Amino acid sequence: MKRKIAFIHYGYSSFIKRDYVILSKHFDVTKVKYKKISDIFKILIAVVKSDITFSWFAGGHTFVAVLLSKLFRKKSIVVVGGYEVANMPEIGYGALLNPKSARRVKYVLENADKVLTVDESLKKDAIKNLGVTGKNIQTVPTGYDVEFFKPVNKKENLVLTVAYIDNNNIKRKGLETFIKAAEYLPEIKFVVVGPHLDNSIERLKSVAGCNVEFTGFVSDEELVRYYQRAKVYCQLSRYEGLPNALCEAMLCGCVPVGTRYCGIPTAIGDTGFYVPYGDPKATAETIKEALNSKKGKEARERIKKMFPIERREKELIEIINSLIR
């Protein structure tokens, strides 16, 4: 008989979906989406019927899952993506800026049986910013399908970045830097892919030149086609976990340009180029260098070697089985 897992989530991004697919191959998985306070009852029922809970992000839904897991003597796993352990007042980012959220995150990190971070930098931030011991925290990077994300045809002189566009991400993701860098390279096409979540898109458009395109939401298949077309991918963020889009773009042969913060250098290594955060001119000069480089193949090989989906599958299964035993 397969062991039962309550898979508890808030959003359903591609990396969360990948974990659900992985776990469903090995266990009897019940997916519970938390959107409103009444969904606590759904979590309660799922916890009672499961052997273990698996929750993405240390938010309110995870607090409930871990609390109920302890109450009913079930094991719990929580995956931390980054925001939960960040404390960045200079860019207005991080759950720890709110005392109530900080207490909730600390409870989750201290009481979950296993906390998984996607990059080692997040474990360090959890210990530094929350004062937890970290003895139950383990880094398990996200994994990627190297056959789905792969280069095809010839690359174009196109520079790409991917982000949800809202007021928080403009600073954190370096979106203004990306757009202002485009001014120095008017002959090059710059593309920002991602849904527009608030009126911040108007602010970006007001400073964007005619060589900058905003696509809005695109499907997974469309996104891959952008990765495959672009020669350069930019991750100009001040804070990230292990950047999902950056890894996907590198697998598609994009030359990466990024800052040296958190999980960005973990992904890029020596296969790309680095820029200072918030410096459009230096970013433009580096992008120009990247457009003339041939590091795309190296970038793909790095992600293929370090973060295959098989690695994450193996490590998740081992962790779950060890907890259940």
C-alpha positions in Angstrom: 0.0 0.0 0.0 1.3 3.4 -0.9 2.0 5.9 1.8 -0.3 8.9 1.9 0.9 12.5 1.5 -1.1 15.7 1.9 0.4 18.1 -0.7 -0.5 21.6 0.6 0.1 24.7 -1.5 -1.1 28.2 -2.1 0.0 29.0 -5.7 0.8 26.3 -8.3 3.9 27.5 -10.1 5.8 25.1 -12.5 8.3 24.1 -9.8 5.4 23.2 -7.4 3.7 21.2 -10.1 6.9 19.3 -10.8 7.1 18.2 -7.1 3.5 17.1 -7.2 4.2 15.0 -10.3 7.3 13.5 -8.7 5.6 12.6 -5.4 2.5 11.2 -7.3 4.7 8.6 -8.9 5.7 7.1 -5.6 2.9 7.9 -3.1 -0.8 8.4 -2.8 -0.9 12.2 -2.9 -3.9 14.4 -2.0 -3.5 18.0 -3.3 -4.9 20.7 -1.0 -5.0 24.3 -2.3 -5.3 27.0 0.4 -6.9 30.2 -0.7 -9.2 31.3 2.1 -9.6 30.7 5.8 -12.3 28.1 5.4 -9.7 25.9 3.6 -8.2 25.1 7.0 -10.9 22.4 7.3 -9.6 20.8 4.0 -6.1 20.8 5.5 -7.4 19.2 8.7 -9.1 16.4 6.8 -6.0 15.9 4.6 -3.7 15.8 7.6 -5.8 13.2 9.4 -5.9 11.0 6.4 -2.2 11.3 5.5 1.1 9.9 6.8 3.0 13.1 6.1 2.4 16.7 4.9 4.4 18.3 2.2 4.0 22.1 2.0 5.5 24.7 -0.4 6.4 28.0 1.2 6.3 28.8 4.9 3.1 30.9 4.9 -0.2 30.8 6.8 -1.2 27.5 5.1 2.0 25.9 6.2 1.7 27.1 9.7 -1.7 25.4 9.9 -0.3 22.2 8.3 2.6 21.9 10.7 0.5 22.7 13.7 -2.1 20.1 12.8 0.7 17.6 11.9 2.1 17.9 15.4 -1.4 17.7 17.0 -2.2 14.4 15.1 1.4 13.1 15.3 2.1 13.2 11.6 5.3 14.0 9.9 5.8 17.3 8.1 8.0 18.7 5.3 8.1 22.3 4.3 9.9 23.8 1.3 11.3 27.3 1.6 11.5 29.3 -1.6 13.2 32.5 -0.3 10.7 35.2 0.6 10.0 33.5 4.0 13.5 34.0 5.4 14.3 37.3 3.7 14.6 40.5 5.7 15.4 43.3 3.1 13.9 46.6 4.3 16.0 48.5 1.7 13.9 46.9 -1.1 10.8 46.3 1.0 11.1 42.5 0.6 10.7 39.6 3.0 8.2 37.9 5.3 10.3 38.9 8.2 9.6 42.6 7.8 6.2 41.8 9.4 6.5 40.7 13.0 3.4 38.5 12.8 4.7 36.7 9.7 8.1 36.4 11.3 6.7 34.6 14.3 4.7 32.3 12.0 7.7 31.4 9.9 9.9 30.8 12.9 7.3 28.4 14.3 7.2 26.5 11.0 11.0 26.3 10.8 11.3 25.1 14.4 8.5 22.6 14.3 8.5 21.0 10.9 10.2 17.6 10.8 12.2 18.6 7.7 12.7 22.0 6.1 14.0 22.0 2.6 15.7 25.1 1.1 16.3 25.4 -2.7 19.7 27.0 -2.1 22.2 27.0 0.7 22.0 30.8 1.1 18.4 30.4 2.3 19.5 28.1 5.1 22.0 30.6 6.2 19.4 33.4 6.1 17.0 31.3 8.2 19.6 30.7 10.9 20.8 34.4 10.8 17.5 36.2 10.5 15.3 33.9 12.7 17.8 32.5 15.2 16.8 28.9 14.4 19.3 26.1 14.9 19.0 24.8 11.3 19.4 21.2 12.4 16.2 20.1 10.5 17.1 22.3 7.4 18.4 20.6 4.3 19.2 22.1 0.9 17.6 20.2 -2.0 17.7 22.3 -5.2 14.8 22.4 -7.6 15.2 20.1 -10.7 14.6 20.6 -14.4 13.5 18.5 -17.3 16.5 18.7 -19.7 14.4 17.4 -22.6 11.6 20.0 -22.2 14.0 22.9 -21.8 16.5 22.5 -24.6 17.9 24.8 -27.3 16.6 24.6 -30.9 17.5 26.5 -34.1 19.7 29.6 -34.2 19.7 32.2 -31.4 18.5 35.8 -32.0 20.0 39.0 -30.7 17.3 39.1 -28.0 17.7 39.8 -24.3 15.2 38.2 -22.0 14.0 38.4 -18.4 11.0 36.7 -16.7 9.1 38.0 -13.7 5.7 38.6 -12.2 5.4 42.4 -12.7 4.3 44.1 -9.5 5.6 46.9 -7.2 7.6 44.5 -5.1 9.4 42.8 -8.0 10.4 46.0 -9.7 13.2 46.6 -7.2 13.8 43.0 -6.2 14.1 41.6 -9.7 16.0 44.7 -11.0 13.3 45.3 -13.7 14.0 49.0 -14.0 17.7 48.3 -14.4 16.9 45.9 -17.2 14.7 48.5 -19.0 17.2 51.3 -18.5 20.0 49.1 -19.8 18.1 48.7 -23.0 18.5 52.5 -23.6 22.3 51.9 -24.1 21.6 49.1 -26.7 18.8 50.6 -28.9 19.5 48.1 -31.7 18.9 45.1 -29.5 15.4 43.7 -28.6 14.7 43.4 -24.8 11.7 41.3 -23.7 10.1 41.1 -20.3 7.9 38.0 -19.9 5.4 37.7 -17.1 1.9 38.7 -16.0 1.1 42.2 -14.9 -0.3 42.1 -11.3 -0.8 45.8 -10.6 -0.4 49.2 -12.1 3.4 49.1 -11.8 3.5 48.0 -15.5 2.5 51.6 -16.4 5.5 52.9 -14.5 7.8 50.5 -16.4 6.3 51.3 -19.8 6.8 55.0 -19.1 10.6 54.6 -18.9 10.9 51.9 -21.6 12.2 52.5 -25.1 10.8 51.2 -28.3 13.2 48.2 -28.2 11.5 46.9 -25.0 8.5 44.5 -25.2 6.2 43.4 -22.4 4.5 40.2 -23.2 2.2 39.7 -20.2 1.3 36.2 -19.3 2.4 33.4 -21.6 1.9 29.7 -21.5 4.7 27.3 -20.5 5.2 26.3 -24.2 5.4 30.0 -25.3 7.9 30.7 -22.5 10.2 27.9 -23.7 10.1 29.4 -27.2 11.3 32.7 -25.8 14.1 30.9 -24.0 15.0 29.2 -27.2 15.1 32.4 -29.2 17.0 34.6 -26.7 20.7 34.7 -26.8 21.0 36.3 -23.3 19.0 35.9 -20.1 19.2 38.5 -17.3 18.7 37.8 -13.6 19.4 41.2 -12.1 17.8 40.6 -8.7 18.8 41.7 -5.3 17.3 38.6 -3.7 16.4 35.1 -5.0 16.4 31.5 -4.0 17.5 29.3 -6.8 16.0 31.3 -9.8 13.7 29.0 -11.6 13.5 31.0 -14.9 17.3 31.5 -15.0 17.9 27.7 -14.8 15.3 27.0 -17.5 16.8 29.7 -19.7 20.3 28.3 -19.3 19.1 24.8 -20.2 17.8 26.4 -23.4 21.2 27.7 -24.2 20.9 31.3 -23.1 24.0 33.1 -21.9 23.3 34.2 -18.3 23.9 37.7 -16.9 23.2 38.1 -13.2 24.1 39.7 -9.9 26.1 37.8 -7.2 23.3 37.5 -4.7 21.8 34.3 -3.1 21.2 31.5 -5.5 22.1 33.4 -8.7 25.8 32.5 -8.7 24.9 28.9 -7.6 23.1 28.6 -11.0 25.5 30.6 -13.2 28.9 29.5 -11.8 31.6 30.5 -14.4 29.3 30.0 -17.4 28.1 33.6 -17.6 28.6 37.2 -16.6 28.1 39.2 -13.5 26.9 42.8 -13.0 26.5 45.0 -9.9 22.9 45.4 -8.7 21.1 48.5 -10.0 23.7 49.7 -12.5 22.1 50.0 -16.0 25.2 51.2 -17.8 27.4 48.4 -16.4 24.6 45.9 -17.2 24.3 47.1 -20.8 28.1 46.8 -21.3 28.0 43.3 -19.9 25.0 42.3 -22.0 26.8 43.4 -25.1 29.7 41.2 -24.1 27.4 38.3 -23.4 25.7 38.7 -26.9 29.1 38.2 -28.4 30.0 35.2 -26.3 29.5 31.4 -26.9 28.8 30.4 -23.3 25.3 29.1 -24.0 26.4 25.5 -24.4 28.4 25.7 -21.1 25.4 27.2 -19.4 23.2 24.3 -20.5 25.7 21.7 -19.4 26.0 23.3 -15.9 22.3 23.1 -15.2 22.0 19.7 -16.8 24.7 18.4 -14.6 23.9 20.1 -11.3 20.1 20.3 -11.2 18.5 17.4 -13.2 14.9 16.5 -12.2 16.1 13.0 -11.3 18.3 14.4 -8.5 15.5 16.1 -6.8 13.2 13.1 -7.2 15.8 10.8 -5.6 16.5 13.2 -2.7 12.8 13.9 -2.0 11.9 10.2 -2.0 14.8 9.4 0.4 13.8 12.1 2.8 10.1 11.1 2.9 10.9 7.4 3.3 13.3 8.2 6.2 10.7 10.3 8.0 8.0 7.7 7.6 10.2 4.9 8.8 
